[in-house]
């Protein structure tokens, strides 16, 4: 498959900071701070926001307030609040909280699946199917994640064919989109091309998203290769927040600021205002009392406050 020379006018950005970005922060973040952070992301123009996960607090203590967070989110037309749901119990809690959109997840690696969900890939997919059945009955849209799609910290390389097989199962469950994840940030553009060459023989590019971690500062290059091949949906985290607690070596996600900046300079629009996004990142950085990644224009804007 050759790269495209024409880029889309607009792409979808899924902001994952409130969930993927905060999940492995050790100090407990007050619920009101999480909600304030999400409100600022909405004000910046984020229209797809992964806000929490209905996972048992034993596994991700930071997200123990998932019900409280979701039930207090501001109602905004056109904003999609997505919650990660790992199993039937999580789905029951999500329904009680009034969830409007969810995500299910699995892995392309058996070892990572065991470490992340205490289940094999087969069992993980069975849980996804159970959750999907309830979501369909309640007419709740849902997307799917495949983690460690480009390689596993425990097993090494992952077959692109395996990723396609898992994506096929997720689409069969009814997901509207599959987000392919570089969980430890090991991919380079040639890896993206190789995987997408396989994937896009089977699925339309408008049903595939990329979720890139920036461990080795290759995330933007990988996004660009995805754009070349027709992908128009990308996950990112404001300030580069994130990393997986079950994947050794996984550092932060691609910073949404850097993604939006690159796209805007290429003439590709998003719904996100870069300076307002910087305000959201500045807010959560203050809550965490730690520096986060800002694009230079965001830093300049913040020095005036």
C-alpha positions as CSV (number, residue, x, y, z in Angstrom):
1,X,0.0,0.0,0.0
2,X,1.5,3.4,-1.0
3,X,1.1,6.4,1.1
4,X,-1.6,9.0,0.4
5,X,-0.7,12.5,-0.8
6,X,-4.0,14.1,0.1
7,X,-4.7,14.6,3.8
8,X,-8.2,14.9,5.3
9,X,-9.6,18.3,6.1
10,X,-10.4,17.3,9.6
11,X,-9.6,14.4,12.0
12,X,-11.1,13.1,15.3
13,X,-9.0,13.4,18.4
14,X,-10.0,11.3,21.4
15,X,-8.7,12.9,24.6
16,X,-7.7,10.2,27.1
17,X,-6.1,12.3,29.8
18,X,-8.8,11.9,32.5
19,X,-8.6,8.1,32.3
20,X,-5.5,6.8,30.7
21,X,-3.5,9.8,31.7
22,X,-4.4,9.7,35.4
23,X,-4.8,6.0,36.1
24,X,-1.3,5.3,37.4
25,X,-0.9,8.5,39.4
26,X,-0.3,7.4,43.0
27,X,-1.6,10.3,44.9
28,X,-5.4,10.4,45.1
29,X,-6.9,13.2,42.9
30,X,-10.1,14.7,44.3
31,X,-13.2,14.0,42.3
32,X,-13.9,17.7,42.0
33,X,-10.5,18.2,40.4
34,X,-11.1,15.5,37.9
35,X,-14.5,17.0,36.9
36,X,-13.0,20.5,36.7
37,X,-10.2,19.1,34.4
38,X,-12.8,17.5,32.2
39,X,-14.8,20.7,32.0
40,X,-11.7,22.6,30.9
41,X,-11.1,20.0,28.2
42,X,-14.7,20.5,27.0
43,X,-14.1,24.2,27.0
44,X,-11.1,23.7,24.8
45,X,-13.2,22.0,22.2
46,X,-12.5,18.3,23.0
47,X,-15.5,16.4,21.8
48,X,-14.4,12.8,22.5
49,X,-13.1,12.4,26.1
50,X,-12.3,9.2,27.9
51,X,-13.3,10.2,31.3
52,X,-12.9,7.1,33.6
53,X,-13.0,3.4,33.9
54,X,-15.5,1.3,35.8
55,X,-12.8,-1.0,37.1
56,X,-12.5,-2.5,40.6
57,X,-10.7,0.0,42.9
58,X,-8.3,-2.9,43.9
59,X,-6.8,-2.8,40.5
60,X,-6.9,1.0,39.7
61,X,-7.4,2.9,43.0
62,X,-7.2,6.2,41.2
63,X,-10.5,5.4,39.4
64,X,-12.4,4.4,42.5
65,X,-14.7,7.4,42.0
66,X,-15.8,6.5,38.5
67,X,-19.5,6.6,39.3
68,X,-19.2,10.0,41.0
69,X,-17.1,11.4,38.1
70,X,-19.4,10.2,35.4
71,X,-22.7,11.2,37.1
72,X,-21.5,14.8,37.6
73,X,-20.2,15.5,34.1
74,X,-21.6,18.7,32.4
75,X,-24.2,18.0,29.7
76,X,-22.8,19.4,26.5
77,X,-24.3,18.8,23.1
78,X,-21.9,17.0,20.8
79,X,-19.5,15.9,23.5
80,X,-19.0,12.2,23.9
81,X,-17.9,11.0,27.4
82,X,-16.4,7.5,27.0
83,X,-15.8,5.1,29.9
84,X,-13.7,2.0,29.8
85,X,-15.6,-1.1,31.0
86,X,-13.7,-4.3,31.8
87,X,-16.5,-6.7,32.7
88,X,-20.1,-7.3,33.5
89,X,-19.8,-5.9,37.0
90,X,-18.2,-2.8,35.6
91,X,-21.0,-2.5,33.1
92,X,-23.7,-2.7,35.8
93,X,-22.0,0.2,37.7
94,X,-21.6,2.1,34.4
95,X,-25.3,1.8,33.7
96,X,-26.2,3.0,37.2
97,X,-24.0,6.0,36.6
98,X,-25.9,6.8,33.4
99,X,-23.1,6.0,31.0
100,X,-23.7,7.1,27.4
101,X,-20.7,5.6,25.6
102,X,-18.2,3.0,26.5
103,X,-15.0,1.2,25.4
104,X,-14.0,-2.4,25.8
105,X,-10.5,-3.6,25.6
106,X,-8.2,-6.6,25.0
107,X,-4.6,-7.3,24.1
108,X,-2.7,-8.8,21.3
109,X,-0.3,-10.4,23.8
110,X,-1.2,-13.3,26.1
111,X,1.2,-12.3,28.8
112,X,0.2,-8.7,28.9
113,X,-3.5,-9.7,29.0
114,X,-2.8,-11.8,32.1
115,X,-0.9,-9.0,33.7
116,X,-3.4,-6.3,32.8
117,X,-6.7,-8.2,33.2
118,X,-5.8,-11.4,35.0
119,X,-7.3,-13.3,32.0
120,X,-6.2,-14.8,28.7
121,X,-6.9,-13.0,25.4
122,X,-9.7,-15.5,24.8
123,X,-11.2,-14.8,28.2
124,X,-10.7,-11.1,27.7
125,X,-12.7,-11.3,24.5
126,X,-15.4,-13.3,26.1
127,X,-15.8,-10.5,28.7
128,X,-15.9,-7.9,26.0
129,X,-18.6,-9.8,24.2
130,X,-20.7,-10.0,27.4
131,X,-20.3,-6.2,27.9
132,X,-21.1,-5.6,24.3
133,X,-24.3,-7.5,24.5
134,X,-25.6,-5.3,27.3
135,X,-24.4,-2.2,25.5
136,X,-26.3,-3.1,22.3
137,X,-29.5,-3.8,24.3
138,X,-29.2,-0.4,25.9
139,X,-28.3,1.2,22.6
140,X,-25.0,2.4,24.0
141,X,-22.3,2.9,21.4
142,X,-18.9,1.4,22.1
143,X,-15.4,1.4,20.7
144,X,-12.7,-1.3,21.2
145,X,-9.0,-1.2,22.2
146,X,-6.2,-3.6,21.3
147,X,-3.2,-3.0,23.5
148,X,0.4,-4.1,22.8
149,X,-0.5,-4.3,19.1
150,X,3.0,-3.3,18.0
151,X,4.9,-5.3,20.5
152,X,4.8,-6.6,24.1
153,X,7.2,-5.9,26.9
154,X,7.1,-9.5,27.9
155,X,6.8,-11.4,24.6
156,X,8.5,-9.1,22.1
157,X,7.1,-8.9,18.6
158,X,3.4,-9.3,17.9
159,X,2.0,-10.7,14.6
160,X,0.0,-8.2,12.6
161,X,-2.3,-11.1,11.6
162,X,-3.1,-11.6,15.3
163,X,-4.1,-7.9,15.6
164,X,-6.4,-8.3,12.5
165,X,-8.0,-11.4,14.0
166,X,-8.7,-9.7,17.3
167,X,-10.1,-6.6,15.5
168,X,-12.4,-8.8,13.5
169,X,-13.8,-10.2,16.7
170,X,-14.3,-6.8,18.2
171,X,-16.1,-5.6,15.1
172,X,-18.3,-8.7,15.2
173,X,-19.3,-7.6,18.7
174,X,-20.5,-4.3,17.3
175,X,-17.7,-1.8,18.1
176,X,-17.9,1.3,15.9
177,X,-14.1,1.8,15.9
178,X,-11.0,-0.2,17.0
179,X,-8.2,1.8,18.6
180,X,-4.8,0.1,17.9
181,X,-2.4,0.7,20.8
182,X,1.4,1.1,21.0
183,X,1.3,0.5,24.7
184,X,5.0,0.8,25.4
185,X,5.8,3.3,22.6
186,X,8.2,1.0,20.7
187,X,6.7,1.5,17.2
188,X,8.3,3.4,14.4
189,X,6.6,4.5,11.1
190,X,7.6,1.3,9.3
191,X,5.9,-0.7,12.0
192,X,2.8,1.4,11.6
193,X,2.8,0.8,7.9
194,X,3.3,-2.9,8.2
195,X,0.4,-3.3,10.7
196,X,-1.9,-1.0,8.8
197,X,-1.1,-2.7,5.5
198,X,-2.6,-5.9,7.0
199,X,-5.4,-4.2,8.9
200,X,-6.7,-2.0,6.0
201,X,-7.0,-5.0,3.7
202,X,-9.7,-6.1,6.0
203,X,-11.2,-2.9,7.4
204,X,-12.0,0.6,6.2
205,X,-9.6,3.2,7.6
206,X,-12.5,5.2,9.0
207,X,-13.1,2.4,11.5
208,X,-9.5,2.3,12.8
209,X,-7.9,4.7,15.3
210,X,-4.3,4.9,16.5
211,X,-3.3,5.2,20.2
212,X,0.4,6.0,20.3
213,X,2.7,6.3,23.4
214,X,5.6,8.7,23.1
215,X,8.2,6.7,25.0
216,X,10.9,7.2,22.3
217,X,9.5,10.4,20.8
218,X,8.2,8.6,17.7
219,X,4.5,9.1,18.2
220,X,4.1,12.0,15.9
221,X,6.0,10.3,13.1
222,X,3.8,7.3,13.6
223,X,0.6,9.5,13.5
224,X,1.9,11.0,10.2
225,X,2.3,7.5,8.7
226,X,-1.2,6.7,9.8
227,X,-2.5,9.8,8.1
228,X,-0.6,8.8,5.0
229,X,-2.5,5.6,5.0
230,X,-6.0,7.1,5.6
231,X,-6.4,7.0,9.4
232,X,-8.4,9.9,10.7
233,X,-8.9,9.1,14.4
234,X,-6.2,9.4,17.0
235,X,-6.0,9.1,20.8
236,X,-3.9,11.5,22.8
237,X,-3.5,12.9,26.3
238,X,-3.2,16.5,27.3
239,X,0.3,17.3,28.6
240,X,1.4,13.8,27.6
241,X,-0.1,12.3,30.8
242,X,-0.2,8.6,31.1
243,X,1.5,5.3,30.9
244,X,0.3,1.8,31.7
245,X,0.8,0.5,35.2
246,X,1.0,-3.1,33.9
247,X,3.5,-2.4,31.1
248,X,7.1,-1.9,32.2
249,X,8.7,0.9,30.2
250,X,5.4,2.5,29.2
251,X,5.8,6.3,29.6
252,X,3.3,9.0,28.7
253,X,0.9,9.2,25.9
254,X,1.3,11.4,22.9
255,X,0.6,14.9,24.1
256,X,-2.6,16.3,22.6
257,X,-1.0,19.7,22.3
258,X,1.7,18.4,20.0
259,X,-0.8,16.4,18.0
260,X,-3.1,19.4,17.5
261,X,-0.2,21.7,16.7
262,X,1.2,19.4,14.0
263,X,-2.2,18.9,12.5
264,X,-3.1,22.6,12.4
265,X,0.2,23.4,10.7
266,X,-0.6,20.8,8.1
267,X,-4.0,22.5,7.5
268,X,-5.9,19.7,9.2
269,X,-8.5,21.0,11.6
270,X,-9.7,19.5,14.9
271,X,-12.3,20.8,17.2
272,X,-9.6,21.8,19.8
273,X,-8.3,25.2,20.6
274,X,-4.6,24.8,21.4
275,X,-4.4,27.7,24.0
276,X,-7.5,26.6,25.9
277,X,-6.2,23.0,25.9
278,X,-3.0,24.4,27.5
279,X,-5.2,25.9,30.2
280,X,-6.6,22.5,30.9
281,X,-3.2,20.9,31.1
282,X,-1.9,23.7,33.3
283,X,-4.8,23.1,35.7
284,X,-4.1,19.4,36.0
285,X,-0.4,20.0,36.3
286,X,-1.1,22.2,39.3
287,X,-3.3,19.6,40.8
288,X,-0.6,17.0,40.4
289,X,2.2,19.4,41.4
290,X,4.4,18.3,38.6
291,X,5.5,19.7,35.2
292,X,3.8,18.3,32.1
293,X,4.6,18.5,28.4
294,X,3.4,21.7,26.8
295,X,4.0,22.9,23.3
296,X,6.0,26.2,23.3
297,X,2.9,28.2,22.3
298,X,1.1,26.9,25.3
299,X,4.0,27.7,27.6
300,X,4.1,31.2,26.2
301,X,0.4,31.7,26.8
302,X,0.7,30.5,30.3
303,X,3.5,32.9,31.2
304,X,1.0,35.7,30.6
305,X,-1.3,34.4,33.4
